[in-house]
Amino acid sequence: MSRRTTNEARTRAVLSLVLGERREQEARYGQANEVILDGTGPETRWLLPFTYHSAAQIQEDLRRDYEEYEEENWAPTWVHLVREEVAEAFQEDNHQRLAEELVQVAALCVSWVERLDIDLPTPCEQCGEQDGPHVVNGRHLCAKCVG
């Protein structure tokens, strides 16, 4: 697998895919998401039925595994990074800190997708849509923004 260098255009392409997925989620679930509880906090047992450990204990274990793997292999895997960040988010009971942790998880996942050896669509540089961009004066624009 090749390692792609990240650049802003690739980041925009991934974020455009994320935006498309969010639109689909809203269309499918809409108001149902408004009543779902966070379910987070240091004592949350989010890996039931696999373990009865609390979120804080799970995060410590995942962090230790991450560090041991990194020491032996010089770098962690994306799985190590993402699961440890998710574990940090799951132990938060403060909404501001939870939001900060979830943004870190999202950014990490975007970074991972950027580095996958896949072709990504080129979104419109003006509106972000992926309506078959045209190159106009060196900028990628969709039909709506060209016209």
ZABAMAR-497475 format. One line per field, with one value per atom (N, C-alpha, C): residue in three letters; atom name; residue number from 0; y, z, x. Coordinates in Angstrom, 2 decimals. Atoms other than C-alpha are relative to their C-alpha. Example, Ala and Ser with C-alpha at 12.3 -4.5 7.8 and 13.67 -1.06 7.14 Angstrom:
# residues 2
aa	[ala|ala|ala|ser|ser|ser]
at	[N|CA|C|N|CA|C]
i	[0|0|0|1|1|1]
py	[-1.19|-4.50|1.20|-1.19|-1.06|1.09]
pz	[0.00|7.80|0.00|-0.06|7.14|0.73]
px	[0.89|12.30|0.90|-0.82|13.67|-0.77]
//
This chain:
# residues 147
aa	[met|met|met|ser|ser|ser|arg|arg|arg|arg|arg|arg|thr|thr|thr|thr|thr|thr|asn|asn|asn|glu|glu|glu|ala|ala|ala|arg|arg|arg|thr|thr|thr|arg|arg|arg|ala|ala|ala|val|val|val|leu|leu|leu|ser|ser|ser|leu|leu|leu|val|val|val|leu|leu|leu|gly|gly|gly|glu|glu|glu|arg|arg|arg|arg|arg|arg|glu|glu|glu|gln|gln|gln|glu|glu|glu|ala|ala|ala|arg|arg|arg|tyr|tyr|tyr|gly|gly|gly|gln|gln|gln|ala|ala|ala|asn|asn|asn|glu|glu|glu|val|val|val|ile|ile|ile|leu|leu|leu|asp|asp|asp|gly|gly|gly|thr|thr|thr|gly|gly|gly|pro|pro|pro|glu|glu|glu|thr|thr|thr|arg|arg|arg|trp|trp|trp|leu|leu|leu|leu|leu|leu|pro|pro|pro|phe|phe|phe|thr|thr|thr|tyr|tyr|tyr|his|his|his|ser|ser|ser|ala|ala|ala|ala|ala|ala|gln|gln|gln|ile|ile|ile|gln|gln|gln|glu|glu|glu|asp|asp|asp|leu|leu|leu|arg|arg|arg|arg|arg|arg|asp|asp|asp|tyr|tyr|tyr|glu|glu|glu|glu|glu|glu|tyr|tyr|tyr|glu|glu|glu|glu|glu|glu|glu|glu|glu|asn|asn|asn|trp|trp|trp|ala|ala|ala|pro|pro|pro|thr|thr|thr|trp|trp|trp|val|val|val|his|his|his|leu|leu|leu|val|val|val|arg|arg|arg|glu|glu|glu|glu|glu|glu|val|val|val|ala|ala|ala|glu|glu|glu|ala|ala|ala|phe|phe|phe|gln|gln|gln|glu|glu|glu|asp|asp|asp|asn|asn|asn|his|his|his|gln|gln|gln|arg|arg|arg|leu|leu|leu|ala|ala|ala|glu|glu|glu|glu|glu|glu|leu|leu|leu|val|val|val|gln|gln|gln|val|val|val|ala|ala|ala|ala|ala|ala|leu|leu|leu|cys|cys|cys|val|val|val|ser|ser|ser|trp|trp|trp|val|val|val|glu|glu|glu|arg|arg|arg|leu|leu|leu|asp|asp|asp|ile|ile|ile|asp|asp|asp|leu|leu|leu|pro|pro|pro|thr|thr|thr|pro|pro|pro|cys|cys|cys|glu|glu|glu|gln|gln|gln|cys|cys|cys|gly|gly|gly|glu|glu|glu|gln|gln|gln|asp|asp|asp|gly|gly|gly|pro|pro|pro|his|his|his|val|val|val|val|val|val|asn|asn|asn|gly|gly|gly|arg|arg|arg|his|his|his|leu|leu|leu|cys|cys|cys|ala|ala|ala|lys|lys|lys|cys|cys|cys|val|val|val|gly|gly|gly]
at	[N|CA|C|N|CA|C|N|CA|C|N|CA|C|N|CA|C|N|CA|C|N|CA|C|N|CA|C|N|CA|C|N|CA|C|N|CA|C|N|CA|C|N|CA|C|N|CA|C|N|CA|C|N|CA|C|N|CA|C|N|CA|C|N|CA|C|N|CA|C|N|CA|C|N|CA|C|N|CA|C|N|CA|C|N|CA|C|N|CA|C|N|CA|C|N|CA|C|N|CA|C|N|CA|C|N|CA|C|N|CA|C|N|CA|C|N|CA|C|N|CA|C|N|CA|C|N|CA|C|N|CA|C|N|CA|C|N|CA|C|N|CA|C|N|CA|C|N|CA|C|N|CA|C|N|CA|C|N|CA|C|N|CA|C|N|CA|C|N|CA|C|N|CA|C|N|CA|C|N|CA|C|N|CA|C|N|CA|C|N|CA|C|N|CA|C|N|CA|C|N|CA|C|N|CA|C|N|CA|C|N|CA|C|N|CA|C|N|CA|C|N|CA|C|N|CA|C|N|CA|C|N|CA|C|N|CA|C|N|CA|C|N|CA|C|N|CA|C|N|CA|C|N|CA|C|N|CA|C|N|CA|C|N|CA|C|N|CA|C|N|CA|C|N|CA|C|N|CA|C|N|CA|C|N|CA|C|N|CA|C|N|CA|C|N|CA|C|N|CA|C|N|CA|C|N|CA|C|N|CA|C|N|CA|C|N|CA|C|N|CA|C|N|CA|C|N|CA|C|N|CA|C|N|CA|C|N|CA|C|N|CA|C|N|CA|C|N|CA|C|N|CA|C|N|CA|C|N|CA|C|N|CA|C|N|CA|C|N|CA|C|N|CA|C|N|CA|C|N|CA|C|N|CA|C|N|CA|C|N|CA|C|N|CA|C|N|CA|C|N|CA|C|N|CA|C|N|CA|C|N|CA|C|N|CA|C|N|CA|C|N|CA|C|N|CA|C|N|CA|C|N|CA|C|N|CA|C|N|CA|C|N|CA|C|N|CA|C|N|CA|C|N|CA|C|N|CA|C|N|CA|C|N|CA|C|N|CA|C|N|CA|C|N|CA|C|N|CA|C|N|CA|C|N|CA|C|N|CA|C|N|CA|C|N|CA|C|N|CA|C|N|CA|C|N|CA|C|N|CA|C|N|CA|C]
i	[0|0|0|1|1|1|2|2|2|3|3|3|4|4|4|5|5|5|6|6|6|7|7|7|8|8|8|9|9|9|10|10|10|11|11|11|12|12|12|13|13|13|14|14|14|15|15|15|16|16|16|17|17|17|18|18|18|19|19|19|20|20|20|21|21|21|22|22|22|23|23|23|24|24|24|25|25|25|26|26|26|27|27|27|28|28|28|29|29|29|30|30|30|31|31|31|32|32|32|33|33|33|34|34|34|35|35|35|36|36|36|37|37|37|38|38|38|39|39|39|40|40|40|41|41|41|42|42|42|43|43|43|44|44|44|45|45|45|46|46|46|47|47|47|48|48|48|49|49|49|50|50|50|51|51|51|52|52|52|53|53|53|54|54|54|55|55|55|56|56|56|57|57|57|58|58|58|59|59|59|60|60|60|61|61|61|62|62|62|63|63|63|64|64|64|65|65|65|66|66|66|67|67|67|68|68|68|69|69|69|70|70|70|71|71|71|72|72|72|73|73|73|74|74|74|75|75|75|76|76|76|77|77|77|78|78|78|79|79|79|80|80|80|81|81|81|82|82|82|83|83|83|84|84|84|85|85|85|86|86|86|87|87|87|88|88|88|89|89|89|90|90|90|91|91|91|92|92|92|93|93|93|94|94|94|95|95|95|96|96|96|97|97|97|98|98|98|99|99|99|100|100|100|101|101|101|102|102|102|103|103|103|104|104|104|105|105|105|106|106|106|107|107|107|108|108|108|109|109|109|110|110|110|111|111|111|112|112|112|113|113|113|114|114|114|115|115|115|116|116|116|117|117|117|118|118|118|119|119|119|120|120|120|121|121|121|122|122|122|123|123|123|124|124|124|125|125|125|126|126|126|127|127|127|128|128|128|129|129|129|130|130|130|131|131|131|132|132|132|133|133|133|134|134|134|135|135|135|136|136|136|137|137|137|138|138|138|139|139|139|140|140|140|141|141|141|142|142|142|143|143|143|144|144|144|145|145|145|146|146|146]
py	[-1.18|0.00|1.24|-1.21|3.38|0.97|-1.03|6.18|1.31|-1.27|9.27|1.15|-1.21|12.65|0.75|-0.73|14.58|1.41|-1.39|17.88|0.51|-0.59|20.28|-0.49|0.47|19.09|-1.39|1.35|15.50|0.06|-0.17|16.62|0.48|-0.48|18.55|-1.11|1.10|15.47|-0.95|0.89|13.30|0.67|-0.72|15.97|0.10|-0.02|16.17|-1.34|1.32|12.42|-0.08|-0.02|12.91|0.82|-0.83|15.70|-0.75|0.80|13.43|-1.05|1.01|10.71|0.62|-0.69|13.20|0.35|-0.32|14.31|-1.25|1.25|10.68|-0.41|0.32|10.13|0.87|-0.91|13.19|-0.37|0.38|12.11|-1.29|1.28|8.61|0.05|0.04|9.30|1.28|-1.28|13.00|0.27|-0.37|13.86|-1.12|1.11|10.39|0.23|-0.25|11.53|0.97|-1.02|14.30|-0.60|0.60|11.89|-1.03|0.99|9.63|0.61|-0.45|9.96|-0.23|0.17|10.33|-1.40|1.31|7.16|-0.04|-0.05|8.35|0.28|-0.30|8.82|-1.00|0.85|7.32|-1.40|1.32|4.44|-0.77|0.67|3.58|-1.31|1.30|-0.05|-0.23|-0.04|0.39|-1.22|1.21|-2.95|-1.24|1.14|-5.10|-0.66|1.04|-8.05|-0.56|0.52|-8.48|0.22|-0.28|-6.90|0.89|-0.84|-5.29|1.21|-1.14|-2.75|1.32|-1.36|0.93|0.64|-0.74|3.41|0.44|-0.43|4.71|-1.16|1.18|1.20|-0.43|0.39|0.39|0.94|-0.97|3.61|-0.24|0.28|2.81|-1.24|1.23|-0.71|0.22|-0.27|0.51|0.87|-0.88|3.23|-0.82|0.84|0.67|-0.89|0.84|-1.67|0.81|-0.93|1.27|0.28|-0.35|2.25|-1.21|1.20|-1.34|-0.34|0.28|-1.86|0.99|-1.05|1.45|-0.24|0.25|0.56|-1.16|1.16|-2.79|0.23|-0.13|-1.61|1.40|-1.37|2.06|0.93|-0.85|3.30|-0.82|0.71|2.42|-0.21|0.13|1.28|1.03|-0.89|3.39|-0.53|0.59|0.95|0.38|-0.41|1.65|1.45|-1.43|5.40|0.28|-0.30|5.43|-0.59|0.60|2.99|0.71|-0.71|4.86|1.36|-1.29|8.20|-0.18|0.29|6.69|-0.29|0.32|5.32|1.26|-1.27|8.81|0.73|-0.68|10.22|-0.67|0.73|7.50|0.18|-0.19|8.28|1.42|-1.38|11.98|0.14|-0.32|13.20|1.50|-1.44|16.91|0.23|-0.15|17.93|0.76|-0.76|20.46|-0.91|0.91|17.91|-1.16|1.06|15.21|0.47|-0.56|17.45|0.10|-0.12|18.13|-1.38|1.35|14.40|-0.58|0.52|13.54|0.68|-0.69|16.19|-0.62|0.67|14.56|-1.35|1.29|11.17|0.22|-0.28|12.64|0.40|-0.45|14.37|-1.16|1.16|11.18|-0.93|0.86|9.17|0.62|-0.68|11.78|-0.19|0.19|11.55|-1.42|1.40|7.76|-0.19|0.14|7.94|0.68|-0.71|10.49|-0.87|0.79|7.99|-1.37|1.25|5.01|0.15|-0.04|4.13|-0.15|-0.01|5.04|1.30|-1.22|7.52|0.73|-0.83|10.37|0.97|-0.99|12.65|1.38|-1.37|16.22|0.91|-0.86|18.49|1.40|-1.39|21.96|0.84|-0.83|24.45|1.14|-1.10|27.00|-0.47|0.43|25.02|-1.39|1.31|21.57|-1.15|1.05|19.67|-0.79|0.84|16.83|-0.23|0.05|17.60|0.10|0.02|16.68|1.29|-1.26|19.50|0.27|-0.49|21.53|0.85|-0.83|23.23|1.35|-1.36|27.00|0.86|-0.81|29.21|-0.72|0.78|26.40|-0.43|0.39|25.91|-1.05|1.00|22.90|0.56|-0.54|24.15|-0.92|0.81|22.33|0.83|-0.65|23.13|1.19|-1.08|25.26|1.25|-1.14|27.47|0.58|-0.50|27.74|0.93|-0.73|28.99|1.18]
pz	[0.00|0.00|0.00|0.04|-0.91|1.08|-1.01|1.62|-0.74|0.68|0.20|0.94|-0.77|1.35|0.07|-0.14|2.75|-0.56|0.44|1.23|0.20|-0.32|1.64|-0.93|0.93|-1.49|0.39|-0.42|-0.25|1.29|-1.22|3.18|-0.34|0.41|1.52|-0.61|0.62|-0.50|1.06|-1.06|2.62|0.80|-0.75|4.50|-0.79|0.84|1.55|0.10|-0.19|1.90|1.36|-1.35|5.63|-0.01|0.09|4.88|-0.69|0.69|2.43|0.90|-0.95|5.06|1.07|-1.02|7.65|-0.57|0.63|5.21|-0.09|0.07|4.70|1.38|-1.37|8.47|0.42|-0.37|8.97|-0.73|0.78|6.18|0.55|-0.47|7.62|1.43|-1.42|11.37|0.53|-0.36|11.65|1.48|-1.39|15.00|0.99|-0.92|16.45|0.72|-0.63|17.16|1.16|-1.05|19.44|1.39|-1.30|22.20|0.47|-0.37|22.26|1.05|-1.07|25.47|-0.38|0.27|25.45|0.38|-0.45|27.47|0.35|-0.29|28.37|1.48|-1.36|31.62|0.46|-0.43|33.53|0.42|-0.46|34.90|-1.06|1.07|31.59|-0.37|0.40|30.67|-1.46|1.42|26.91|-0.79|0.72|26.02|0.49|-0.37|27.54|-1.28|-1.00|27.15|0.03|0.07|26.46|1.28|-1.26|29.69|0.85|-0.92|32.76|0.46|-0.38|33.00|-0.32|0.22|33.24|-1.18|1.10|30.47|0.36|-0.43|32.50|-0.03|0.01|32.91|-1.43|1.39|29.23|-0.68|0.61|28.17|0.45|-0.51|30.42|-0.67|0.63|28.98|-1.48|1.41|25.39|-0.17|0.04|26.06|0.24|-0.29|27.57|-1.21|1.18|24.57|-1.14|1.02|22.19|0.22|-0.31|23.96|-0.13|0.13|24.11|-1.47|1.44|20.41|-0.65|0.57|19.54|0.37|-0.44|21.57|-0.79|0.74|19.77|-1.50|1.46|16.26|-0.53|0.33|16.23|-0.33|0.26|15.43|0.28|-0.21|16.38|-1.35|1.19|13.86|0.10|-0.04|12.92|0.99|-0.94|14.92|1.43|-1.34|18.03|0.27|-0.18|17.52|0.19|-0.04|16.85|1.24|-1.15|19.56|1.30|-1.22|22.19|0.09|0.00|21.15|0.30|-0.29|21.18|1.48|-1.43|24.65|0.85|-0.73|25.81|-0.04|0.13|24.47|0.86|-0.74|26.08|1.50|-1.46|29.55|0.43|-0.34|29.37|0.41|-0.39|31.25|-0.08|0.22|30.55|-1.50|1.42|27.25|-0.79|0.72|26.32|-0.30|0.21|26.82|-0.92|0.89|25.14|-1.45|1.36|22.09|-0.53|0.40|22.00|-0.36|0.27|22.17|-1.28|1.20|19.48|-1.26|1.15|17.16|-0.29|0.20|17.73|-0.69|0.63|16.82|-1.48|1.39|13.68|-0.84|0.75|12.62|-0.24|0.16|13.19|-1.07|1.02|11.10|-1.39|1.28|8.32|-0.46|0.33|8.44|-0.52|0.41|8.14|-1.41|1.33|5.12|-1.05|0.94|3.47|-0.44|0.27|3.65|-0.61|0.67|2.27|-1.49|1.42|-1.25|-0.82|0.73|-2.76|-0.77|0.73|-5.30|0.72|-0.66|-3.77|-1.01|0.91|-5.57|0.26|-0.15|-6.18|0.21|-0.26|-4.50|-0.57|0.44|-5.69|1.06|-0.95|-4.09|0.58|-0.49|-3.66|0.95|-0.83|-2.22|0.62|-0.57|-1.48|-0.63|0.65|-3.63|-0.96|0.90|-5.85|-1.30|1.21|-8.90|-1.24|1.19|-11.54|-0.19|0.07|-10.94|-1.34|1.19|-13.84|0.46|-0.36|-13.80|-0.72|0.52|-14.24|0.63|-0.50|-13.93|1.10|-0.96|-12.08|1.24|-1.16|-9.57|-0.41|0.23|-9.32|0.47|-0.32|-9.46|-0.56|0.49|-9.82|-1.03|1.04|-12.56|0.57|-0.65|-10.13|0.20|-0.28|-9.20|-1.25|1.28|-12.78|-0.66|0.69|-14.05|0.70]
px	[0.85|0.00|0.89|-0.82|1.42|-0.44|0.30|1.60|-0.18|0.26|-0.04|0.32|-0.24|1.11|-1.31|1.25|-1.79|0.16|0.03|-2.72|-1.42|1.30|-5.59|-1.11|1.02|-7.40|-0.49|0.39|-7.37|-0.82|0.78|-8.58|-1.41|1.32|-11.43|-0.83|0.71|-12.34|-0.56|0.47|-12.56|-1.11|1.04|-14.53|-1.30|1.19|-16.91|-0.73|0.62|-17.51|-0.68|0.58|-18.12|-1.30|1.20|-20.60|-1.13|1.02|-22.42|-0.60|0.48|-22.65|-0.88|0.82|-23.96|-1.37|1.29|-26.66|-0.88|0.76|-27.70|-0.51|0.43|-27.80|-1.17|1.10|-29.99|-1.28|1.18|-32.32|-0.62|0.50|-32.59|-0.52|0.34|-32.72|-0.61|0.57|-33.57|-0.11|0.26|-35.14|0.31|-0.29|-34.43|1.32|-1.30|-30.85|-0.10|0.14|-32.14|-0.23|0.33|-33.21|1.03|-1.02|-30.13|0.93|-0.89|-28.10|1.46|-1.43|-24.30|0.48|-0.45|-23.71|1.48|-1.43|-20.19|0.23|-0.40|-18.32|1.04|-1.10|-15.41|-0.41|0.45|-17.51|-0.78|0.74|-19.21|0.68|-0.53|-18.78|-0.37|0.35|-18.71|0.46|-0.39|-17.15|-0.75|0.84|-19.88|-0.50|-0.18|-20.28|1.43|-1.36|-16.55|0.80|-0.68|-15.34|-0.90|0.76|-16.85|0.81|-0.84|-14.02|-0.68|0.53|-14.88|0.72|-0.62|-14.10|1.42|-1.33|-11.15|0.99|-0.88|-9.70|0.31|-0.19|-10.22|0.99|-0.91|-8.48|1.43|-1.35|-5.52|0.59|-0.48|-5.26|0.35|-0.27|-5.49|1.23|-1.18|-2.90|1.27|-1.16|-0.53|0.33|-0.21|-1.02|0.60|-0.50|-0.45|1.48|-1.39|2.78|0.93|-0.82|4.08|0.22|-0.11|3.36|0.95|-0.85|4.99|1.47|-1.37|8.09|0.63|-0.51|8.43|0.08|0.12|7.51|0.29|-0.39|8.60|-1.16|1.17|5.09|-1.26|1.27|1.51|-0.71|0.85|-1.10|-1.13|1.16|-4.11|-1.04|0.96|-6.24|0.38|-0.43|-4.13|-0.38|0.27|-4.52|-1.49|1.43|-8.25|-0.67|0.69|-9.30|0.38|-0.40|-7.27|-0.68|0.71|-8.80|-1.48|1.41|-12.30|-0.17|0.07|-11.60|0.09|-0.09|-10.58|-1.34|1.29|-13.84|-1.06|1.04|-15.95|0.08|-0.08|-14.66|-0.34|0.33|-15.61|-1.45|1.38|-18.68|-0.26|0.13|-18.08|-0.20|0.33|-19.71|1.06|-1.04|-17.00|1.20|-1.14|-14.20|-0.39|0.48|-16.30|0.04|-0.02|-16.73|1.44|-1.40|-12.97|0.57|-0.50|-12.21|-0.62|0.66|-14.78|0.54|-0.62|-13.30|1.37|-1.29|-9.90|-0.18|0.29|-11.40|-0.33|0.40|-12.99|1.21|-1.18|-9.75|0.95|-0.87|-7.77|-0.55|0.61|-10.24|0.13|-0.21|-10.07|1.44|-1.41|-6.27|0.26|-0.16|-6.48|-0.54|0.60|-8.83|0.87|-0.87|-6.53|1.17|-1.20|-3.68|-0.29|0.34|-5.57|0.27|-0.32|-4.56|-1.28|1.27|-7.93|-0.12|0.29|-9.14|-1.11|1.01|-11.09|-0.58|0.59|-13.54|0.60|-0.49|-12.48|-1.20|1.16|-15.03|0.20|-0.03|-15.91|0.70|-0.74|-13.51|-0.83|0.82|-16.29|-1.09|1.13|-19.22|0.19|-0.27|-17.78|-0.78|0.78|-20.29|0.89|-0.77|-19.09|-0.75|0.81|-21.20|0.89|-0.85|-18.60|0.77|-0.74|-16.11|0.65|-0.67|-14.79|1.17|-1.15|-11.39|-0.17|0.17|-11.83|1.09|-1.12|-8.74|0.77|-0.78|-6.97|-0.76|0.80|-9.82|-1.02|1.02|-12.11|-1.34|1.32|-15.72|-1.08|1.13|-19.05|-0.78|0.79|-21.55|-0.79|0.78|-23.62|0.85|-0.88|-20.64|0.64|-0.54|-19.38|-1.00|1.06|-22.73|-0.41]
//
